[in-house]
Amino acid sequence: MMKMPGLVAPLSAWSACVAVCVLTGCASGPVATGAAPLQLALAPAALGCSVAVQQQLTVQPPSAAVQTLDALLEVDGQAVHLALFHMGQRMGVLHWDGQQLQTELSRWWPAQLPPAQVLSDLQLALWPVAAIAQALPAGWQVQEAAQGRLLSYKGQVRTDVLAAGAGAFDIRYVPAGWSLHVASPGGLQPCAVGQEAP
């Protein structure tokens, strides 16, 4: 696996909640009132490959200026490792081995956001739909769309993830009214630039 650099490395869709909390001071995640926030905790191996990629995202909060953020994602069959950055400041490092989430959070980390929610957003965007569907609690549903996937709660779409070319995708958090554009090698298919897991 690639070693974490000390400088800014580019950020991904899974840290969208972090970005919005930092930029707009929000106190809640993208799920509307009436449903507890979805928190996936899928096995690292369920991604299906080993990946070490840099990504860049552009956040469009409601009624606020567009902002660009950075980070680095590493996944293999044993662990997920990610570092989150904002304006050159490392906000935190998360390590998930499939059973325990370990974190190193700086003073830049928003207190309103549980690190487990970041892991969940990461997996919602990039893990296979079949693996996500098996882990969803009652009332939630994920389905393939023409160019991506839709996450719904009791029939109402909460999040959609759509391809935006071969190396990018967009995420819309529907009830919250904000969106995220992610430039990432492989787009919604990270295993296209990774290696098959053993």
N, C-alpha and C positions, 0 to 999 in steps of 0.2 A: 504493500500500500504506500501511496505517496505521503511524505511527511508534511505536517501542517507548517506553512510558512509563517513567519512573524509579521509579514506585511499584510495589507488588505488583500483578501481573495474574494471573488464574486459570490453573491447570495442567491437563494432560490425561492421558489414559490412557497415552500413549507414555512419560511420565515415571514410570510406576508403579515401575519398578526403582529409580529414584533415590529415590523416596519410601520404599520399603521399606528400602533400604540406610541412609538417614538415620535412620529411626525405629527399626530393629531391629539395625543393625550387621551385616547379612548380608554374606556374602563370595561369594555366587553368585547368578546370575540365576534366572529362573523355570523354565528347562529342566532337567529331572532328569539325573542322571548317565547316560551312555550316548549322549548326543547333544551335539555342540558347540552353543552358543547360536546360534539363528538370527539372522542379521544381514541384513535387507533393505536395499537401497540403490536404490530405485526413482526414476525421474525425477520431478521436481516436477510436470511437466505431466501425468503419469499419473493424478494425482488427478482431473483433468477440470474443474477450476474454480479461481477465485481466492477465497481465504478469509482473513478477518482476524477471529478470534473469541477471546473470553475464555471460559475454562472453569474449573470447580471440581471437584476430585475428593475423594473420601473413601476412605481406605485402611483395610482391615481385615487387618492382619498376623495370623499365627497366635499365639494366646495373648498378644495385646497390645492396647492401647487403640486405638480408632478415631481417626484423625487426618485433618484437612482440609488440603489444599494448593492452591496457586494457580499460574497461568501464562498466557501469551498465545501463540497460534499464528497465523502468517501464511504463506500459500502463494500463489504465482502460477505462471505457466508457466515461470519461470526459476529460482525458488529457494524453499526452505523456510527460514523464520526462526522460531526459538522461543526464549523466555526462560523459565527455570525458577526458581521461588521456594519457599522454605520458611521459615515463621514470619517473613515480612517481609524475609528475606535473599535477595538474588539469588545463586543457586547457579551459574548459567551461561547463556551465550547460544550457540546453535548456528546455523550458516548452511550449508545444503547446496544446491549449484548443480547437482546431478546428476552431478558428477564429483569434486568435492573438498569435504570436510567441514571447515569452519573453526570453531574454538571459542574462547570466552573464559570460562575456568572460574575461579571464586573458591575460596577456601580451604574453602568449605562443600561443594564437590563431593566425593562419595565416591570415594576412590581405586580402589575395587573395580569401578567401573562405567565401561566405555568409552562415550564419547559416541555412538559408532556404534550401540550397543545401544539408546540412547534413540531415535535416528532410526528404527531398525528397529521398535521398539514402536509408535511413532507411525504408521508406514506399515501395520503389521499391523492396527491398529484402524480406520483411516480410508480407506486407499486401496482401490480396487475389487478385489474378489476375483479377477477375471480377470487383472489386472496382477500381483497377488501370486503367483498360481499359475504364471505364466510364469517367475518369477524364483526359484522354490524349488529348492534342491539336492536330490539324490537322497535318498529316504527320507521327505521331508516332503510333506504334502498339506494344502491348505486347501479347505474346502467350505462352501457356504451351508447354514445351519441355518434352522429355522422362523422365528426371530426374530433371526438374526445370522450368525455364522460359527464354524467349528471349525478349529483348527490341530492336526494330528496328526503324529507321527513314528513310522514303521513300525507304523501302525495304532493307536497309543496317543495319546489326546487329551492335548495339552500345554497348550493355551490355548483357552478359548471366550470369545466376545464376543457379548453378548446385549442387544437393545434393552430399555430400561427406560422406556418412554414416548417421546413425540415429541422431547423435548429431553434425553435421558440414555441411558446404556448402562452395562452392567456387564461387567467383564473378570475371569475366574477363571483364575489360573495353577495348574492342577490339581495337578501334583506337589509344588509348594511349599506348597499349602494356604492361599493368601491370595487376596483379591479386592479389586476396585477399582470404585467407583461414580463415573461421570463425568457431571456436569451440563454439557451443551454445546449451544449452538444447533444445531439440525439433527440432534442425536443421532448415529447411525451414518451419516447422510447429510449431511455438511458442505456439499456443493454446494447443498443446499436453501436455505442462507442466504448462499451465495456467488454468484459470477457465472461463467458458462461461460468456460473458457479460450479464447483466440483460436485 
